[in-house]
Structure formats: structure tokens, C-alpha cells
Amino acid sequence: MTLQEAIELRHSVRAYKEQPLTEDVVKVLKERIADLNQEGNLHVQLMLNEPKAFLGPFAKYGKFRGVSNYLVMAGQKADDLAERVGYYGEHLVLLAQTLGLNTCWVGLSYTKIPGTYKLNEGEKIACYIALGYGETQGVTHKIKTIEQVSNVSDSTPSWFRKGVEAALLAPTAVNQQKFSFEYLGMKDGQHQVLAHKGFSMIGYTQMDLGIAKYHFEIGAGKDNFKWA
Ligand SMILES: Cc1cc2nc3c(=O)[nH]c(=O)nc-3n(C[C@H](O)[C@H](O)[C@H](O)COP(=O)(O)O)c2cc1C
């Protein structure tokens, strides 16, 4: 499965089978987490066979069931922590999809269980990502149009449209899709794209933007442009 296919197949899944992750899957996830922690200066941790975080009242509110594997998305407090968590976390979400797993980003519906994760001095938890073998593959949601979230036109490159299409399939908190992409033209021999985060009372727009930017890169082809 390619990452583009993973983008098209992924939906949030909140009910999971009682089936432990295979050793192979755990190995691939752990290796990728180590690489991404380095690249993104994060402290992402994989929790296995730990059901307590998703048993509390919050989990009931989000209708989570059978979650016993998840990612703790942590890092040093910083202005751009949420965007990096979104960007690198979505690498793991799409990797998980290619490995036959299902996922759900979780900003609110979890309980932090002391003794399960480790936080170093100055670090905080930004969110969790539930993962495992879903009872279903999830469902498609209504999404905004390309025109609503970009300045796509007859004169923008075809890869720009593909990038926006991929971004529109990205998960966002309460499906808010408060991001937009602006094609700026050429500068220093390179196409420039500016990603904007919109305003939301709910928050999470910075994390959503990081997630959407990774999708955009996959759809557009990372080598075709530079982020402005
Ligand atoms: C940053 C973030 C936080 C989220 N928090 C929650 C949550 O607390 N509870 C929940 O049930 N879903 C949560 N979601 C999942 C979204 O509701 C879901 O991605 C959105 O409705 C779009 O559906 P889809 O992922 O199936 O495309 C979150 C998603 C993101 C990106």
C-alpha cells in the first residue's frame, strides 16, 4: 500500500478488536518512532496492552472501545510543538494504515495513567493516538471543497490541486478543516506554497495544520515545491 492509498483508505476508528499487535508490526512502529523522535525532536511513546487510558468517562464520551494500544504524543514545550506533533504523528498514522492497523487521533477522550509514559524535564503530552485492529475500517466524512481551502485555479500547477485533495482527507479535530493552502508562484526558481491555520474555538488548529501539511506533501510531491 502506498502512502497515497493509505490517505484514501484511512478513517478514524474508535472500536478495536482484542487482538495484540504482531511482533513484526511492533518492530516497524518502534523503529519509525525512534527515527521520527530524532527528526522532529519529540518524545513519542508506544504503549502496548494498556487498556486503562481508554476506560474512563472521557473514553465513553468519545465512544472508544477496546483500545489497549496507543501512542503518547509528547515533546518539549515549544511554540511549534503542536504542529510538529501533527506532522510527525501523521507519519505514524499513515504507516499504521499501511501495516493493516486503524487509528484515531485523540485530543480529549483519554486519561493519562501515571506510570505508563515517561516525561523528561520540560516535556508535555500534546495528545494520544489510539491504534490497533479496528472492528471496522471507519466511515467517510463530509469534506470541504478544494476551492474552500485554497486558491486553486487554471493557472496553479496540477500537483497543487493534488496536494490540496490529499490535505482534505486528513483527520482534523471534530472534522473542522480550518486550514488553507495558498500557491504563491515562483521564487528563486522554486514553487512556493503557504499553509495557513484558521481560527477555531475548539483549538487544535496548529496540530491539524501539521497533519494536513504532511498529507499535502504526499499528494503534491515534496520535491515540487517549498513551504513559504
Ligand atoms: C488533533 C485531533 C484531535 C482529535 N480528538 C478526538 C477526540 O478527542 N475524540 C474523538 O473521538 N475523536 C477525535 N479526533 C478525530 C476526529 O474527530 C476525526 O479525525 C474527524 O472527525 C474526521 O474523521 P476521519 O478521521 O474519519 O476522517 C481528533 C482528531 C484530531 C486531528
The ligand as a MOL file (V3000), in Angstrom:
LIG
                    3D

  0  0  0     0  0            999 V3000
M  V30 BEGIN CTAB
M  V30 COUNTS 31 33 0 0 0
M  V30 BEGIN ATOM
M  V30 1 C -5.9460 16.7600 16.7400 0
M  V30 2 C -7.1460 15.8400 16.7230 0
M  V30 3 C -7.8270 15.5640 17.9110 0
M  V30 4 C -8.9140 14.6770 17.9180 0
M  V30 5 N -9.5240 14.3810 19.1110 0
M  V30 6 C -10.5370 13.4820 19.1460 0
M  V30 7 C -11.1390 13.1290 20.3880 0
M  V30 8 O -10.7700 13.6210 21.4630 0
M  V30 9 N -12.1450 12.2070 20.3820 0
M  V30 10 C -12.5770 11.6320 19.2140 0
M  V30 11 O -13.4770 10.7960 19.2840 0
M  V30 12 N -12.0220 11.9520 18.0100 0
M  V30 13 C -11.0070 12.8590 17.9440 0
M  V30 14 N -10.4100 13.1820 16.7330 0
M  V30 15 C -10.8440 12.5250 15.4750 0
M  V30 16 C -11.6720 13.4610 14.5920 0
M  V30 17 O -12.9630 13.5920 15.1280 0
M  V30 18 C -11.7160 12.9120 13.1420 0
M  V30 19 O -10.4240 12.8970 12.6240 0
M  V30 20 C -12.6170 13.7590 12.2550 0
M  V30 21 O -13.9520 13.6790 12.6640 0
M  V30 22 C -12.5240 13.3290 10.7850 0
M  V30 23 O -12.8530 11.9760 10.6300 0
M  V30 24 P -11.8330 10.9750 9.9450 0
M  V30 25 O -10.5750 10.9670 10.7510 0
M  V30 26 O -12.5390 9.6630 9.9330 0
M  V30 27 O -11.5410 11.4770 8.5330 0
M  V30 28 C -9.3450 14.0760 16.6930 0
M  V30 29 C -8.6540 14.3760 15.5160 0
M  V30 30 C -7.5660 15.2420 15.5190 0
M  V30 31 C -6.8230 15.5070 14.2470 0
M  V30 END ATOM
M  V30 BEGIN BOND
M  V30 1 1 1 2
M  V30 2 1 2 3
M  V30 3 2 2 30
M  V30 4 2 3 4
M  V30 5 1 4 5
M  V30 6 1 4 28
M  V30 7 2 5 6
M  V30 8 1 6 7
M  V30 9 1 6 13
M  V30 10 2 7 8
M  V30 11 1 7 9
M  V30 12 1 9 10
M  V30 13 2 10 11
M  V30 14 1 10 12
M  V30 15 2 12 13
M  V30 16 1 13 14
M  V30 17 1 14 15
M  V30 18 1 14 28
M  V30 19 1 15 16
M  V30 20 1 16 17
M  V30 21 1 16 18
M  V30 22 1 18 19
M  V30 23 1 18 20
M  V30 24 1 20 21
M  V30 25 1 20 22
M  V30 26 1 22 23
M  V30 27 1 23 24
M  V30 28 2 24 25
M  V30 29 1 24 26
M  V30 30 1 24 27
M  V30 31 2 28 29
M  V30 32 1 29 30
M  V30 33 1 30 31
M  V30 END BOND
M  V30 END CTAB
M  END
